[in-house]
Amino acid sequence: MPDSLLKLYLHSIANNLSNAAFSLPRADKLKIMQFLNAKLAKEEKPTLQNDATYLLWSSLNSHEAAHKLSQLLESNLESNRKS
């Protein structure tokens, strides 16, 4: 089978699966996602090393994050007062 015909066939199968999945109820869509995520996770090779040190960003000491949160809370309070 030529590559172009195979690609067209696979594209058709993907479209049919996609249409079938989108017509399912939400709970069934979530089950499909969980199934695919589990399969993908099994295929993944670990990228973290046991004895390595990794940098991790946290908002704990982020003054900018605190300022943004404060602004959000203030605007929420103002909109609640107007309601």
QUIBEL-V553247 format. One record per pair of residues at least 24 apart in sequence whose ideal C-beta (glycine too) atoms are under 10 Angstrom apart, sorted by the first residue. I is the first residue (numbers start at 1). J is the second residue. Records with the same first field share a line. If there is no record, write none. Layout:
I: J  J
//
This chain:
none
//
